[in-house]
Amino acid sequence: MMYLGIIVLWIILNGRLDGEILIFGVLLSVVVSLFAQKVLGYTGKKDETIRKNIPVFLCYIPLLLWEILKAAYYVARLSVSRQKPDPVIVEFHSGFTTDLQNVLLANSITLTPGTITLFQEGDHFVVHCLRKEYGEGLEDSSFVKLIGKMK
């Protein structure tokens, strides 16, 4: 499965498709796939995990963009108002069992303006928020609910 993704990426990056590009792309994808299997310990199980979670990722991307825009609006409004930031550190446990879920949540929090994941180990999170209300409900946010649907 990975070699198909590499071939498609190769064709997209080349911007054209002819015999030479296709043959070289096939050879390159086989070499990269073998390298990933032998040296990096890649297995097909990760492909299966990604394939099972495509619907979740398709919902996750618009949600992430919406949350970024919403948070950017609130942070911009805060920066032009007379209100002072009231930073707070929030700790919570996500309840997730996989590294993928926890890292995805940590990065989602950091990408959202006004919040930064300071520390994440297992399902334990420490997050810095510009204002107290930015950190309220992090443990049951829309990110947590959606990422929790991953298989």
Secondary structure as UniProt FT lines:
FT   HELIX           2..14
FT   HELIX           19..38
FT   HELIX           45..52
FT   HELIX           54..80
FT   STRAND          88..93
FT   HELIX           99..111
FT   TURN            113..114
FT   STRAND          115..121
FT   TURN            122..123
FT   STRAND          124..129
FT   HELIX           132..135
FT   TURN            136..137
FT   HELIX           138..140
FT   HELIX           142..147
FT   TURN            148..149
//
